[in-house]
Amino acid sequence: MPSRANIYGFKQLGVRYLISVSAVGSLREEYVPGHVVIPDQLFDRTKGIRPATFFGDGLVVHVTFDKPFDRQLSDLLEQAARGAGATVHRGGTYVCMEGPQFSTLAESEENRRRGHDLIGMTALPEAKLAREAEIAYATLALVTDYDCWHPGHDAVTVEMVVKVLQSNAMLAQEIIRRVVPPIGSGFDSPAHQALATAIITDRRVIPPEKLRQVELLVGRYLSD
């Protein structure tokens, strides 16, 4: 998944709000397959092979990422999910692993010991890139399985995941239909000014080629 290209393309189109729909495994008994979760935190267990920034190479930028999901966008998503009749849980930590393999039992148990609530493979680096692109971001997490920790369930299989996803596809579409109108009325997000105080490098020493690459993202902060 070329996340960096996708997020940059959204920025080119003028996107200011972005909702991801993610299939996840549950690390908590109460997050049952078929339920919907609106997480509020991320834990990164990817291995650095996915490009996670637009910057570097002569331009140092450190965006704030303590709250990876936009609260107001998550509020609207929760309201839409409840209105669509979903069983919704608000909050929780989504731990993002590299994949494509599922977790080992030891990894699943360690993630639970750390207090994580969900596990998936897709929230990062896209959430980081969305922040760098100053796009408000939230996730609609669809629980498909209990990972492999649950003693009453078999190991995760693709068939299991796809079966639950198919049953939830119409629900996810209805949630998105419901959330678009209130987003359309617009609201300000801290993400929309994420780069305002994040650029470290003096413009005078940024390589011209790098400036051309990221003009869409940082141009308004580096104009004379």
N, C-alpha and C positions, 0 to 999 in steps of 0.2 A: 504494500500500500504506500504510494508516494505521498505521504502526509504533507511534506513541505510544499510540494507542487500544488496539492489540493487547497491548502490553507492560503497560499499565495494567490491562487485563482479566485478564491472567495473574496479576498481583499481587493483584487482587481475589479470584481463585480460590485463592490461597495457594501458587502455584507458586514453587518454590525453585531448580529446575534447568531449563534450557532448552537444547535442541539444535536448531539450524537445519540444514536440508538445502539446500545451495546448488549450483546449476549454475555452473561456473566455466570460464574459458578458461585454458589452460596457457601459461606464459611460459618453461618449461624443457623441454628435449628429453626428460628422463627422466620428466616428469609426463605420461604418455600418456593420450589420450582413453580413458575406461573405467576409469581408476585412481581411487582414493579418496585424498584428502589431508586430514589433520587439521592445519590451520594454527595457528601460535602468535603471529602478529602481523598487524596491520592497518595500511594506509596509506590515508588519506582523500583522495580526489580528487573528492568530491561538492562541490556548489557552494552549499550553504547554503539550498537551497529546501525541504529536508526538515526538519521540526522535529526537533532533535537533543537536546532537553532538556525536562524537566518543569518546570524552574525559571526564574529570571529574574523580571522584573516585581515586584521588591520582595523577592526571596529569592535570594541568591547562594549557589550550592553548587558546589564544585570536587571531583569525585570523582577518585581515582587511577585511571589508565587505562593505565599502562605495560605491563601484561599483560592485554590485552583478553579473552583466552580463559582459562577456568578450567582449571588444570593437571590436577586430579584428574578432572574431568569429561571432559577430553580423553583422559586415560589410559584411562578406561572405554570411551570411544568407539573408541579404537584397538584395544583388546582385542576388542571386539565385532566390529569390521570384519575383523580377522584371523581370528576364529573363524568368520565368515561366508564366508571364502574370498576376500575382496577383496585386490587388490594395493594395499597401503597405504603412503603416505609420511607421515611425521610431521614437522611443522614447516614453516616457510615463511611468507612474507608475502603476504597477500591484499590487493591494491590494489582499493579500491572506487570505481568511477566512477559518474557520474550516469546515463548511458543516456538514453533507450531505444536510442539508436544504438550500434552496436559501435564499437570503436576505429578510429582512422586508423592507417595503417602507421607513421607518425612517432611516434604516442603509444605504440604497442605496442613499438617499438624502444627508446623512452626508458624505458618501464617495465622492460624487460629490463636496460638499462644501469644503472638504479638498484638492481638486484638483487632486484626483486620476483619472485614465483614464480607467482602466480595473479591473475586479474582477474575481477571480478564486479560486480554492481549491487545486491546485496541485504543485505550484512552490516552496512552502516551506513545509517541511524543506530541500527538495532535493538540492536547490541552496546552502544552508549553508553547507550541507554535502559534496557537490562537491568541494566547496572551501577548506574544511578541508582535502579532499583527493587530493588536488592540481590538480584538473581537470578543464580546461577552460569550462565555461558553458554559454549557450545562450538559449533563448526561442523563438519559433515560435508560436505566439498566434493567434488562429483562432477565430474571433468574431462570436459568434453564436446567440446573442440576445442583447437586450438593458437593461439587468437586469430588474428591475421593476419600475424604475424612470420615464420612457418615457411615457408621457400622451397619445401618439398615438398608444401605443402597449399594449397588454394584459400582465398579469403576466407571468413570465417565466414558461414554462412547459418542461418536458423531451422530449415530442414529437417535440416541437419547436427546442430544442437544437440538437436532433438527426437528424432532417431533414436538418439543415444547415451543420452539420458535414458530413453527407453523401455526400452532394453536393460538399463539399470542400475536400473530402478524396483524390481524384485523384490529385488535385492541391497540397496538402501537400506532397504527394508521389513524385511528379515531383520536387518540391523544394528540397526535401532531396536528390534526385538523382543528382541534379545539384550542390549541395553544397559539396558533399562528395569528388569529385576530388581535388578541391583547398585546402580542409582541409588535404587531404592525402599528399600533398607536405610538410606539417608541418610548424609550426611557434611557436615562444616562446611567452608565456603568463605570466603575473605577477602571475596568479594562480598557475603556475608550481613551484613556490617557496614560496607559501603562508605560509608555516610553518617555514621558515628559521628564522624569528624573532618573532615567535608567542608563542614559548614554554616558559612558566614561571617557571615551577617546576624544581628544581635541580634534575638531573638524579639520584643522590645518594639516594634520598628519595622517588623515584617513586616505588610503590609496584611491585615486579617482575611479578605478574600475570597481572597487567595492561600493563606492558611493552610487554608481550607476545601478548596481545590482539591487540595492536596498532603498533607492530613492522613494519608491511607493510607500515604504514603511516609515522612514525617518525624515523624509524631505521637509515636512512642516516644522521639524525641530532644528534643522540645520540650515534653514534659509537665512540669508544675510539680513 
